[in-house]
Every structure is written in structure tokens, then in C-alpha cells.
Amino acid sequence: PQPSTPHTPWHSTPYQALPEVYVQNASLEIAWSRVVLEEYTIAGKVIMPFITHDHEGLDINDLKDWWYVNYLIEQGDAHLPLVCQKPI
């Protein structure tokens, strides 16, 4: 999509008319070790999206994040995925 009119800048375009945007949220990253060791990146040249919805992409980096996720779970605003396999 383009802005409402050719003369409308992106920042003045209604939200509904803006293109859909995806961001990296670190919920799932898989890379070959050679990509990291040889190319010094976890992204590589071929990227496949893993789309998360709502709170699926919550990223825990510190104690504050942990408390926030626990709060969301306790309130029923987020849930942990069901894992059917027992740990080995």
C-alpha cells in the first residue's frame, strides 16, 4: 500500500492504510553453527519467518521481564504452551 494520496507522507497516513510490518522478537532463532562461525551472524542470508501472535513473542531478559510474564499468566492474559512430551 501507498499513503492515502501521492502527496501524503507516511507519518500523516491513517493507521489502517499503513502496510503490515513485522519485527524480530527473539522468540525463536535457529541457525547452523557454521553461519555463526563463518558469517558472524545468526541471521545468515536466507531467513524464514516464524510469526507469533499476541503474547507468544514475550522476551525474558531480566527479572523485571520474568515478573511481568508471571503477572500476565496469573491474570489469564497470557498462557504457556501445552507441551505433551515429558522431559528426558
MOPAC internal coordinates of N, CA, C and O (Angstrom, degrees):
PM7 1SCF
backbone

  N    0.0000 0     0.00 0     0.00 0    0    0    0
  C    1.4533 1     0.00 0     0.00 0    1    0    0
  C    1.5203 1   111.32 1     0.00 0    2    1    0
  O    1.2310 1   121.64 1   -25.20 1    3    2    1
  N    1.2553 1   114.47 1   154.80 1    3    2    1
  C    1.4570 1   121.94 1   176.76 1    5    3    2
  C    1.5244 1   108.07 1  -115.60 1    6    5    3
  O    1.2310 1   119.89 1   -15.40 1    7    6    5
  N    1.3365 1   117.81 1   164.60 1    7    6    5
  C    1.4673 1   118.99 1   176.45 1    9    7    6
  C    1.5267 1   110.64 1   -54.82 1   10    9    7
  O    1.2310 1   121.03 1   -16.48 1   11   10    9
  N    1.3357 1   115.63 1   163.52 1   11   10    9
  C    1.4671 1   122.83 1  -175.94 1   13   11   10
  C    1.5204 1   113.55 1   -45.65 1   14   13   11
  O    1.2310 1   120.68 1   133.56 1   15   14   13
  N    1.2996 1   116.31 1   -46.44 1   15   14   13
  C    1.4641 1   121.42 1   176.81 1   17   15   14
  C    1.5129 1   107.34 1  -132.23 1   18   17   15
  O    1.2310 1   119.53 1   -18.23 1   19   18   17
  N    1.3058 1   118.50 1   161.77 1   19   18   17
  C    1.4691 1   119.54 1  -179.89 1   21   19   18
  C    1.5294 1   113.19 1   -59.30 1   22   21   19
  O    1.2310 1   120.31 1   160.43 1   23   22   21
  N    1.3255 1   117.01 1   -19.57 1   23   22   21
  C    1.4664 1   120.40 1  -176.83 1   25   23   22
  C    1.5287 1   112.65 1   -99.47 1   26   25   23
  O    1.2310 1   120.05 1   178.70 1   27   26   25
  N    1.3374 1   117.51 1    -1.30 1   27   26   25
  C    1.4605 1   120.83 1  -179.35 1   29   27   26
  C    1.5239 1   109.67 1   -87.88 1   30   29   27
  O    1.2310 1   119.77 1   -57.53 1   31   30   29
  N    1.3405 1   118.05 1   122.47 1   31   30   29
  C    1.4692 1   119.10 1   177.42 1   33   31   30
  C    1.5360 1   110.21 1   -71.48 1   34   33   31
  O    1.2310 1   120.65 1   -24.35 1   35   34   33
  N    1.3386 1   116.37 1   155.65 1   35   34   33
  C    1.4648 1   121.05 1  -178.82 1   37   35   34
  C    1.5230 1   111.72 1   -53.74 1   38   37   35
  O    1.2310 1   119.86 1   137.77 1   39   38   37
  N    1.3460 1   117.87 1   -42.23 1   39   38   37
  C    1.4655 1   119.97 1  -175.69 1   41   39   38
  C    1.5231 1   112.84 1   -69.35 1   42   41   39
  O    1.2310 1   119.49 1   168.01 1   43   42   41
  N    1.3175 1   118.59 1   -11.99 1   43   42   41
  C    1.4684 1   122.00 1   177.72 1   45   43   42
  C    1.5284 1   112.29 1  -105.57 1   46   45   43
  O    1.2310 1   120.46 1  -175.11 1   47   46   45
  N    1.3163 1   116.73 1     4.89 1   47   46   45
  C    1.4618 1   121.46 1  -178.10 1   49   47   46
  C    1.5241 1   109.60 1   -84.40 1   50   49   47
  O    1.2310 1   119.33 1   -40.51 1   51   50   49
  N    1.3366 1   118.88 1   139.49 1   51   50   49
  C    1.4658 1   120.62 1   177.34 1   53   51   50
  C    1.5322 1   110.66 1   -58.12 1   54   53   51
  O    1.2310 1   120.75 1   -35.30 1   55   54   53
  N    1.3002 1   116.17 1   144.70 1   55   54   53
  C    1.4631 1   122.96 1  -178.24 1   57   55   54
  C    1.5283 1   111.83 1   -50.57 1   58   57   55
  O    1.2310 1   120.50 1   136.17 1   59   58   57
  N    1.3251 1   116.64 1   -43.83 1   59   58   57
  C    1.4604 1   121.48 1  -175.91 1   61   59   58
  C    1.5269 1   112.36 1   -63.74 1   62   61   59
  O    1.2310 1   120.03 1   156.36 1   63   62   61
  N    1.3221 1   117.56 1   -23.64 1   63   62   61
  C    1.4656 1   120.98 1  -177.41 1   65   63   62
  C    1.5270 1   112.69 1   -91.58 1   66   65   63
  O    1.2310 1   120.22 1   172.60 1   67   66   65
  N    1.3293 1   117.18 1    -7.40 1   67   66   65
  C    1.4615 1   120.26 1  -179.08 1   69   67   66
  C    1.5246 1   110.59 1   -75.80 1   70   69   67
  O    1.2310 1   119.89 1   -27.61 1   71   70   69
  N    1.3315 1   117.81 1   152.39 1   71   70   69
  C    1.4663 1   120.28 1   178.83 1   73   71   70
  C    1.5284 1   110.68 1   -70.97 1   74   73   71
  O    1.2310 1   120.80 1   -25.55 1   75   74   73
  N    1.3329 1   116.08 1   154.45 1   75   74   73
  C    1.4575 1   121.01 1   176.60 1   77   75   74
  C    1.5239 1   108.61 1   -69.01 1   78   77   75
  O    1.2310 1   120.62 1   -41.24 1   79   78   77
  N    1.3272 1   116.42 1   138.76 1   79   78   77
  C    1.4609 1   121.65 1  -176.44 1   81   79   78
  C    1.5261 1   108.72 1  -125.63 1   82   81   79
  O    1.2310 1   120.40 1   -40.33 1   83   82   81
  N    1.3128 1   116.83 1   139.67 1   83   82   81
  C    1.4592 1   122.40 1   176.94 1   85   83   82
  C    1.5224 1   108.92 1  -115.35 1   86   85   83
  O    1.2310 1   120.73 1   -35.28 1   87   86   85
  N    1.3343 1   116.21 1   144.72 1   87   86   85
  C    1.4593 1   121.14 1   178.64 1   89   87   86
  C    1.5241 1   109.06 1  -127.74 1   90   89   87
  O    1.2310 1   121.02 1   -23.88 1   91   90   89
  N    1.3081 1   115.66 1   156.12 1   91   90   89
  C    1.4638 1   121.30 1   177.33 1   93   91   90
  C    1.5191 1   108.23 1   -79.91 1   94   93   91
  O    1.2310 1   120.16 1   -48.95 1   95   94   93
  N    1.3347 1   117.30 1   131.05 1   95   94   93
  C    1.4609 1   119.74 1  -178.95 1   97   95   94
  C    1.5243 1   113.69 1  -122.92 1   98   97   95
  O    1.2310 1   119.51 1  -175.64 1   99   98   97
  N    1.2998 1   118.54 1     4.36 1   99   98   97
  C    1.4681 1   123.94 1   175.41 1  101   99   98
  C    1.5262 1   113.47 1    65.89 1  102  101   99
  O    1.2310 1   119.56 1  -162.02 1  103  102  101
  N    1.3335 1   118.45 1    17.98 1  103  102  101
  C    1.4578 1   118.98 1   179.75 1  105  103  102
  C    1.5241 1   111.91 1   -74.92 1  106  105  103
  O    1.2310 1   120.12 1   153.65 1  107  106  105
  N    1.3143 1   117.38 1   -26.35 1  107  106  105
  C    1.4633 1   120.46 1   177.24 1  109  107  106
  C    1.5193 1   108.78 1  -153.25 1  110  109  107
  O    1.2310 1   121.01 1   -60.45 1  111  110  109
  N    1.3068 1   115.67 1   119.55 1  111  110  109
  C    1.4628 1   120.19 1   176.22 1  113  111  110
  C    1.5194 1   107.96 1  -136.36 1  114  113  111
  O    1.2310 1   120.61 1   -60.23 1  115  114  113
  N    1.3072 1   116.43 1   119.77 1  115  114  113
  C    1.4625 1   121.91 1   179.20 1  117  115  114
  C    1.5201 1   107.27 1  -125.28 1  118  117  115
  O    1.2310 1   120.74 1   -49.83 1  119  118  117
  N    1.3243 1   116.19 1   130.17 1  119  118  117
  C    1.4670 1   119.58 1   179.86 1  121  119  118
  C    1.5218 1   109.18 1  -145.77 1  122  121  119
  O    1.2310 1   121.07 1   -30.77 1  123  122  121
  N    1.3266 1   115.56 1   149.23 1  123  122  121
  C    1.4599 1   120.59 1   172.35 1  125  123  122
  C    1.5250 1   107.64 1   -67.46 1  126  125  123
  O    1.2310 1   120.09 1   -37.14 1  127  126  125
  N    1.3205 1   117.43 1   142.86 1  127  126  125
  C    1.4650 1   120.11 1   179.10 1  129  127  126
  C    1.5249 1   110.92 1   -61.10 1  130  129  127
  O    1.2310 1   119.54 1   146.95 1  131  130  129
  N    1.3400 1   118.49 1   -33.05 1  131  130  129
  C    1.4669 1   119.94 1   179.67 1  133  131  130
  C    1.5288 1   111.66 1   -64.68 1  134  133  131
  O    1.2310 1   120.25 1   148.84 1  135  134  133
  N    1.3466 1   117.12 1   -31.16 1  135  134  133
  C    1.4689 1   119.66 1   177.90 1  137  135  134
  C    1.5240 1   109.14 1   -63.03 1  138  137  135
  O    1.2310 1   120.86 1   134.80 1  139  138  137
  N    1.3134 1   115.96 1   -45.20 1  139  138  137
  C    1.4641 1   120.27 1   179.86 1  141  139  138
  C    1.5271 1   110.65 1   -66.75 1  142  141  139
  O    1.2310 1   120.29 1   133.45 1  143  142  141
  N    1.3273 1   117.05 1   -46.55 1  143  142  141
  C    1.4598 1   121.15 1  -175.06 1  145  143  142
  C    1.5267 1   113.88 1   -73.70 1  146  145  143
  O    1.2310 1   120.04 1   145.09 1  147  146  145
  N    1.3227 1   117.53 1   -34.91 1  147  146  145
  C    1.4682 1   120.28 1  -176.64 1  149  147  146
  C    1.5242 1   113.66 1   -96.30 1  150  149  147
  O    1.2310 1   120.41 1   147.28 1  151  150  149
  N    1.3261 1   116.82 1   -32.72 1  151  150  149
  C    1.4615 1   119.71 1  -176.63 1  153  151  150
  C    1.5224 1   112.74 1  -106.87 1  154  153  151
  O    1.2310 1   120.46 1   174.95 1  155  154  153
  N    1.3444 1   116.74 1    -5.05 1  155  154  153
  C    1.4635 1   122.82 1   177.35 1  157  155  154
  C    1.5270 1   112.83 1    56.97 1  158  157  155
  O    1.2310 1   120.76 1  -140.02 1  159  158  157
  N    1.3213 1   116.15 1    39.98 1  159  158  157
  C    1.4576 1   121.97 1   178.33 1  161  159  158
  C    1.5209 1   108.77 1  -153.42 1  162  161  159
  O    1.2310 1   120.01 1   -26.75 1  163  162  161
  N    1.3309 1   117.59 1   153.25 1  163  162  161
  C    1.4608 1   119.50 1   173.92 1  165  163  162
  C    1.5201 1   110.70 1   -93.94 1  166  165  163
  O    1.2310 1   120.36 1   171.36 1  167  166  165
  N    1.3167 1   116.92 1    -8.64 1  167  166  165
  C    1.4634 1   120.15 1  -176.44 1  169  167  166
  C    1.5190 1   112.54 1   -85.28 1  170  169  167
  O    1.2310 1   119.61 1   140.72 1  171  170  169
  N    1.3135 1   118.34 1   -39.28 1  171  170  169
  C    1.4532 1   120.31 1  -176.17 1  173  171  170
  C    1.5155 1   111.34 1    69.18 1  174  173  171
  O    1.2310 1   120.91 1    18.20 1  175  174  173
  N    1.3296 1   115.87 1  -161.80 1  175  174  173
  C    1.4645 1   120.79 1  -177.83 1  177  175  174
  C    1.5217 1   112.17 1  -102.82 1  178  177  175
  O    1.2310 1   120.28 1   160.55 1  179  178  177
  N    1.3263 1   117.06 1   -19.45 1  179  178  177
  C    1.4595 1   121.26 1   179.61 1  181  179  178
  C    1.5270 1   107.70 1  -114.29 1  182  181  179
  O    1.2310 1   120.80 1   -59.07 1  183  182  181
  N    1.3147 1   116.07 1   120.93 1  183  182  181
  C    1.4618 1   120.83 1  -177.15 1  185  183  182
  C    1.5225 1   109.26 1  -120.67 1  186  185  183
  O    1.2310 1   121.03 1   -47.54 1  187  186  185
  N    1.3273 1   115.64 1   132.46 1  187  186  185
  C    1.4614 1   121.02 1   177.20 1  189  187  186
  C    1.5266 1   107.86 1  -114.92 1  190  189  187
  O    1.2310 1   119.73 1   -51.65 1  191  190  189
  N    1.3207 1   118.12 1   128.35 1  191  190  189
  C    1.4685 1   119.13 1  -177.39 1  193  191  190
  C    1.5232 1   112.62 1   -72.42 1  194  193  191
  O    1.2310 1   121.06 1   -33.37 1  195  194  193
  N    1.3037 1   115.58 1   146.63 1  195  194  193
  C    1.4571 1   123.84 1   170.32 1  197  195  194
  C    1.5202 1   104.20 1  -125.91 1  198  197  195
  O    1.2310 1   120.50 1   -79.14 1  199  198  197
  N    1.3106 1   116.64 1   100.86 1  199  198  197
  C    1.4645 1   120.70 1  -171.30 1  201  199  198
  C    1.5217 1   110.18 1   -87.66 1  202  201  199
  O    1.2310 1   120.99 1   -53.66 1  203  202  201
  N    1.3282 1   115.71 1   126.34 1  203  202  201
  C    1.4572 1   122.03 1   177.07 1  205  203  202
  C    1.5264 1   108.62 1  -108.46 1  206  205  203
  O    1.2310 1   121.13 1   -21.75 1  207  206  205
  N    1.3149 1   115.44 1   158.25 1  207  206  205
  C    1.4597 1   120.93 1  -178.63 1  209  207  206
  C    1.5257 1   109.70 1  -125.63 1  210  209  207
  O    1.2310 1   121.17 1   -34.30 1  211  210  209
  N    1.3132 1   115.36 1   145.70 1  211  210  209
  C    1.4610 1   122.57 1   175.60 1  213  211  210
  C    1.5317 1   110.91 1    52.63 1  214  213  211
  O    1.2310 1   120.80 1    58.85 1  215  214  213
  N    1.3533 1   116.08 1  -121.15 1  215  214  213
  C    1.4637 1   119.90 1  -175.55 1  217  215  214
  C    1.5238 1   113.62 1   -89.55 1  218  217  215
  O    1.2310 1   119.30 1  -171.97 1  219  218  217
  N    1.3295 1   118.95 1     8.03 1  219  218  217
  C    1.4683 1   120.50 1  -179.99 1  221  219  218
  C    1.5250 1   112.02 1   -62.06 1  222  221  219
  O    1.2310 1   120.08 1   151.67 1  223  222  221
  N    1.2974 1   117.45 1   -28.33 1  223  222  221
  C    1.4509 1   120.86 1  -175.01 1  225  223  222
  C    1.5104 1   114.31 1   -96.95 1  226  225  223
  O    1.2310 1   119.66 1  -158.93 1  227  226  225
  N    1.3279 1   118.25 1    21.07 1  227  226  225
  C    1.4645 1   119.69 1   179.14 1  229  227  226
  C    1.5209 1   109.74 1   -62.17 1  230  229  227
  O    1.2310 1   121.24 1   -44.77 1  231  230  229
  N    1.3028 1   115.24 1   135.23 1  231  230  229
  C    1.4571 1   121.93 1  -175.40 1  233  231  230
  C    1.5250 1   108.42 1  -113.47 1  234  233  231
  O    1.2310 1   119.86 1   -56.85 1  235  234  233
  N    1.3182 1   117.87 1   123.15 1  235  234  233
  C    1.4665 1   121.77 1  -179.41 1  237  235  234
  C    1.5136 1   108.57 1  -103.99 1  238  237  235
  O    1.2310 1   121.07 1   -66.94 1  239  238  237
  N    1.3299 1   115.55 1   113.06 1  239  238  237
  C    1.4607 1   121.41 1  -179.55 1  241  239  238
  C    1.5199 1   113.09 1  -118.35 1  242  241  239
  O    1.2310 1   120.14 1   160.39 1  243  242  241
  N    1.3133 1   117.34 1   -19.61 1  243  242  241
  C    1.4599 1   119.92 1  -178.41 1  245  243  242
  C    1.5290 1   109.22 1  -151.97 1  246  245  243
  O    1.2310 1   120.53 1    -1.21 1  247  246  245
  N    1.3257 1   116.59 1   178.79 1  247  246  245
  C    1.4591 1   122.09 1  -175.98 1  249  247  246
  C    1.5287 1   111.90 1   -62.38 1  250  249  247
  O    1.2310 1   120.25 1   144.17 1  251  250  249
  N    1.3175 1   117.12 1   -35.83 1  251  250  249
  C    1.4685 1   120.79 1   178.64 1  253  251  250
  C    1.5269 1   110.32 1   -61.70 1  254  253  251
  O    1.2310 1   119.98 1   137.13 1  255  254  253
  N    1.3370 1   117.63 1   -42.87 1  255  254  253
  C    1.4656 1   121.68 1   177.04 1  257  255  254
  C    1.5325 1   110.46 1   -61.50 1  258  257  255
  O    1.2310 1   120.62 1   137.86 1  259  258  257
  N    1.3334 1   116.42 1   -42.14 1  259  258  257
  C    1.4652 1   121.73 1  -179.41 1  261  259  258
  C    1.5298 1   110.05 1   -60.77 1  262  261  259
  O    1.2310 1   120.65 1   133.64 1  263  262  261
  N    1.3460 1   116.36 1   -46.36 1  263  262  261
  C    1.4657 1   120.32 1   178.78 1  265  263  262
  C    1.5252 1   110.99 1   -61.70 1  266  265  263
  O    1.2310 1   120.41 1   138.79 1  267  266  265
  N    1.3251 1   116.81 1   -41.21 1  267  266  265
  C    1.4621 1   121.21 1  -179.01 1  269  267  266
  C    1.5282 1   111.12 1   -64.11 1  270  269  267
  O    1.2310 1   120.20 1   135.85 1  271  270  269
  N    1.3258 1   117.21 1   -44.15 1  271  270  269
  C    1.4626 1   120.67 1   179.02 1  273  271  270
  C    1.5270 1   110.16 1   -64.45 1  274  273  271
  O    1.2310 1   120.30 1   137.22 1  275  274  273
  N    1.3215 1   117.02 1   -42.78 1  275  274  273
  C    1.4678 1   119.58 1   176.95 1  277  275  274
  C    1.5198 1   111.28 1   -60.14 1  278  277  275
  O    1.2310 1   119.97 1   138.31 1  279  278  277
  N    1.3169 1   117.65 1   -41.69 1  279  278  277
  C    1.4620 1   122.44 1   177.77 1  281  279  278
  C    1.5337 1   110.39 1   -60.34 1  282  281  279
  O    1.2310 1   120.14 1   132.84 1  283  282  281
  N    1.3379 1   117.34 1   -47.16 1  283  282  281
  C    1.4653 1   120.86 1   179.69 1  285  283  282
  C    1.5238 1   111.42 1   -60.55 1  286  285  283
  O    1.2310 1   120.42 1   139.84 1  287  286  285
  N    1.3335 1   116.80 1   -40.16 1  287  286  285
  C    1.4681 1   121.00 1   179.24 1  289  287  286
  C    1.5225 1   110.23 1   -66.53 1  290  289  287
  O    1.2310 1   120.21 1   134.19 1  291  290  289
  N    1.3421 1   117.21 1   -45.81 1  291  290  289
  C    1.4663 1   121.23 1   179.52 1  293  291  290
  C    1.5240 1   111.75 1   -61.27 1  294  293  291
  O    1.2310 1   120.10 1   144.10 1  295  294  293
  N    1.3318 1   117.42 1   -35.90 1  295  294  293
  C    1.4657 1   121.75 1  -179.47 1  297  295  294
  C    1.5280 1   112.20 1   -79.97 1  298  297  295
  O    1.2310 1   120.25 1   170.15 1  299  298  297
  N    1.3233 1   117.13 1    -9.85 1  299  298  297
  C    1.4580 1   120.95 1  -177.96 1  301  299  298
  C    1.5191 1   112.93 1    82.15 1  302  301  299
  O    1.2310 1   120.13 1  -168.73 1  303  302  301
  N    1.3330 1   117.36 1    11.27 1  303  302  301
  C    1.4654 1   121.50 1  -179.61 1  305  303  302
  C    1.5256 1   112.37 1   -85.87 1  306  305  303
  O    1.2310 1   120.30 1   167.01 1  307  306  305
  N    1.3165 1   117.03 1   -12.99 1  307  306  305
  C    1.4644 1   122.29 1   176.54 1  309  307  306
  C    1.5244 1   106.59 1  -146.24 1  310  309  307
  O    1.2310 1   120.64 1   -22.74 1  311  310  309
  N    1.3080 1   116.37 1   157.26 1  311  310  309
  C    1.4599 1   119.48 1   177.87 1  313  311  310
  C    1.5220 1   109.62 1  -142.80 1  314  313  311
  O    1.2310 1   121.88 1   -25.80 1  315  314  313
  N    1.3119 1   114.01 1   154.20 1  315  314  313
  C    1.4551 1   119.98 1   177.19 1  317  315  314
  C    1.5220 1   108.38 1   -82.87 1  318  317  315
  O    1.2310 1   119.89 1   -32.97 1  319  318  317
  N    1.3174 1   117.81 1   147.03 1  319  318  317
  C    1.4662 1   119.33 1   179.56 1  321  319  318
  C    1.5273 1   110.66 1   -68.35 1  322  321  319
  O    1.2310 1   120.85 1   -30.65 1  323  322  321
  N    1.3069 1   115.98 1   149.35 1  323  322  321
  C    1.4543 1   121.71 1   176.27 1  325  323  322
  C    1.5259 1   108.67 1   -76.40 1  326  325  323
  O    1.2310 1   120.66 1   -55.93 1  327  326  325
  N    1.3250 1   116.35 1   124.07 1  327  326  325
  C    1.4656 1   121.65 1   178.47 1  329  327  326
  C    1.5192 1   106.80 1  -115.44 1  330  329  327
  O    1.2310 1   120.76 1   -65.01 1  331  330  329
  N    1.3168 1   116.15 1   114.99 1  331  330  329
  C    1.4685 1   121.39 1  -174.88 1  333  331  330
  C    1.5280 1   113.33 1   -83.08 1  334  333  331
  O    1.2310 1   120.03 1   159.50 1  335  334  333
  N    1.3148 1   117.54 1   -20.50 1  335  334  333
  C    1.4601 1   120.76 1  -176.32 1  337  335  334
  C    1.5212 1   110.07 1   -89.79 1  338  337  335
  O    1.2310 1   120.80 1   -46.53 1  339  338  337
  N    1.3447 1   116.08 1   133.47 1  339  338  337
  C    1.4603 1   121.05 1   176.78 1  341  339  338
  C    1.5226 1   109.33 1   -74.65 1  342  341  339
  O    1.2310 1   120.04 1   -30.65 1  343  342  341
  N    1.3476 1   117.52 1   149.35 1  343  342  341
  C    1.4705 1   119.69 1   177.51 1  345  343  342
  C    1.5241 1   110.64 1   -61.78 1  346  345  343
  O    1.2310 1   120.80 1   -30.88 1  347  346  345
  N    1.2991 1   116.07 1   149.12 1  347  346  345
  C    1.4689 1   121.04 1   179.92 1  349  347  346
  C    1.5085 1   109.53 1   -87.09 1  350  349  347
  O    1.2310 1   120.10 1   180.00 1  351  350  349

